[in-house]
Amino acid sequence: MEYKAIEDLVMPNIVPGVYGDVEITKNDAEGTYTLYHNQVRWMVTDLNFKEPADLFYSQYDLAYGNVLLTGLGFGIMATALAQKEEVSSVTVLEISADVIDAFVKNNPNNPKINIILANASEYETDVTYDCLLPDHYAVSYTHLTLPTNREV
């Protein structure tokens, strides 16, 4: 089995624009993409995906089988995990239909990725997963964890 390092993986397409309540911006000067939901910054990543590759390396390295991931964001982790041979499937719980829409409109369908519109903090299932990779925040606290320069 050939092992792919995370920096060798194909990353998702991130296309700036407005997708319902979601806005994705690109800042070439700062070298970042930013995702806003209802004008509140939910996440930022660098244009070359170096920061997420460093942050998610341990999760990527350990993941196998059927994976449950909470929070889609830009789809970086889901896209990376779907390319790993040891991963059979990636189920993603995402609270925002517009975040899902932004990802689905700009990325080819991957049969290993299943995105469910759900609040990960309340989701219940009888399905068994091999790995659980939580990556979401309580929406009511995003203003505390993700400061923004925008007026809300």
C-alpha positions as CSV (number, residue, x, y, z in Angstrom):
1,M,0.0,0.0,0.0
2,E,1.4,3.4,-1.0
3,Y,1.2,6.0,1.8
4,K,0.5,9.6,0.7
5,A,1.8,12.4,2.9
6,I,-0.9,15.0,3.7
7,E,1.1,17.7,1.8
8,D,0.8,15.5,-1.4
9,L,-2.9,15.3,-1.4
10,V,-5.3,17.1,-3.7
11,M,-7.1,19.8,-1.7
12,P,-10.7,21.0,-2.2
13,N,-11.6,23.8,-4.6
14,I,-12.4,26.9,-2.6
15,V,-14.3,29.5,-4.7
16,P,-14.9,32.9,-3.3
17,G,-18.5,34.0,-3.5
18,V,-21.8,34.2,-1.7
19,Y,-23.7,31.0,-1.0
20,G,-26.9,31.9,0.8
21,D,-25.9,32.9,4.3
22,V,-22.3,32.0,3.6
23,E,-19.6,34.2,2.1
24,I,-16.2,33.0,1.1
25,T,-13.5,35.6,0.6
26,K,-9.9,35.4,-0.7
27,N,-7.3,37.8,0.5
28,D,-4.1,37.5,-1.7
29,A,-2.3,40.1,0.5
30,E,-2.7,38.0,3.6
31,G,-2.7,34.7,1.8
32,T,-6.0,33.5,3.2
33,Y,-9.5,32.3,2.5
34,T,-12.1,33.2,5.0
35,L,-15.6,31.6,5.5
36,Y,-18.3,33.9,7.0
37,H,-21.7,32.6,8.1
38,N,-24.3,35.4,8.6
39,Q,-21.3,37.8,8.6
40,V,-19.6,36.0,11.4
41,R,-16.2,34.6,10.7
42,W,-16.3,30.8,11.1
43,M,-12.9,29.9,9.8
44,V,-9.8,30.9,7.9
45,T,-7.2,28.9,6.0
46,D,-4.1,29.8,4.1
47,L,-4.1,29.7,0.3
48,N,-1.6,26.9,0.2
49,F,-3.2,24.7,2.9
50,K,0.0,24.6,4.9
51,E,-1.7,25.5,8.2
52,P,-4.5,22.9,8.0
53,A,-2.1,20.2,6.9
54,D,0.0,20.9,10.0
55,L,-3.1,21.1,12.3
56,F,-4.8,18.0,11.0
57,Y,-1.8,15.8,10.4
58,S,-2.4,13.6,13.5
59,Q,-6.0,13.1,12.7
60,Y,-5.2,12.2,9.1
61,D,-2.4,9.9,10.1
62,L,-4.6,7.9,12.5
63,A,-7.8,7.8,10.6
64,Y,-9.0,4.4,9.1
65,G,-12.2,2.6,8.2
66,N,-15.5,4.5,8.5
67,V,-14.8,8.0,9.8
68,L,-17.3,10.5,11.4
69,L,-16.1,14.1,11.0
70,T,-18.0,17.0,12.6
71,G,-17.9,20.3,10.7
72,L,-17.3,20.6,7.0
73,G,-15.9,24.1,6.7
74,F,-14.0,24.3,3.5
75,G,-14.0,20.5,3.2
76,I,-10.2,20.2,3.7
77,M,-10.2,17.4,6.1
78,A,-13.0,15.4,4.4
79,T,-11.2,15.7,1.1
80,A,-7.9,14.6,2.5
81,L,-9.4,11.7,4.4
82,A,-11.3,10.5,1.3
83,Q,-7.9,10.1,-0.5
84,K,-6.5,7.8,2.1
85,E,-6.6,4.1,1.2
86,E,-7.2,3.0,4.8
87,V,-10.4,5.2,5.0
88,S,-13.5,3.4,3.7
89,S,-15.9,6.3,4.1
90,V,-16.1,9.8,5.5
91,T,-19.4,11.0,7.0
92,V,-19.5,14.7,7.8
93,L,-22.0,16.4,10.0
94,E,-22.5,20.0,9.1
95,I,-25.0,22.4,10.7
96,S,-25.2,24.9,7.7
97,A,-26.9,23.9,4.4
98,D,-25.1,26.9,2.8
99,V,-21.7,25.6,3.8
100,I,-22.6,22.3,2.3
101,D,-23.8,24.1,-0.9
102,A,-20.5,26.0,-1.2
103,F,-18.5,22.8,-1.0
104,V,-20.8,20.7,-3.3
105,K,-21.0,23.4,-6.0
106,N,-17.2,23.6,-6.3
107,N,-16.0,20.1,-5.9
108,P,-16.5,16.9,-7.8
109,N,-18.7,14.3,-6.2
110,N,-16.6,11.8,-4.1
111,P,-18.4,8.5,-3.3
112,K,-16.4,8.2,-0.1
113,I,-17.8,11.4,1.3
114,N,-21.3,11.6,2.7
115,I,-22.4,15.0,4.1
116,I,-25.3,15.1,6.5
117,L,-27.1,18.4,7.4
118,A,-27.1,18.1,11.2
119,N,-26.1,19.7,14.5
120,A,-23.2,17.5,15.6
121,S,-23.9,18.4,19.3
122,E,-27.3,16.8,19.0
123,Y,-26.8,14.1,16.3
124,E,-27.7,10.5,17.2
125,T,-27.2,7.4,15.1
126,D,-27.0,3.6,15.5
127,V,-24.2,3.5,12.9
128,T,-20.8,2.5,14.2
129,Y,-17.7,4.4,13.2
130,D,-14.0,3.4,13.5
131,C,-12.9,7.0,14.0
132,L,-14.6,10.1,15.4
133,L,-12.8,13.4,14.5
134,P,-14.6,16.3,16.1
135,D,-14.0,19.7,14.5
136,H,-16.9,22.0,15.3
137,Y,-17.7,24.8,17.7
138,A,-20.9,25.6,19.5
139,V,-22.4,28.2,17.2
140,S,-23.5,30.5,20.1
141,Y,-19.8,30.9,21.1
142,T,-18.2,31.6,17.7
143,H,-18.0,35.3,18.5
144,L,-15.7,34.3,21.4
145,T,-13.5,31.9,19.6
146,L,-13.2,33.5,16.2
147,P,-12.9,37.3,16.4
148,T,-13.9,39.2,13.3
149,N,-13.2,42.7,11.9
150,R,-16.7,42.8,10.5
151,E,-19.7,44.5,12.1
152,V,-22.3,42.0,13.2
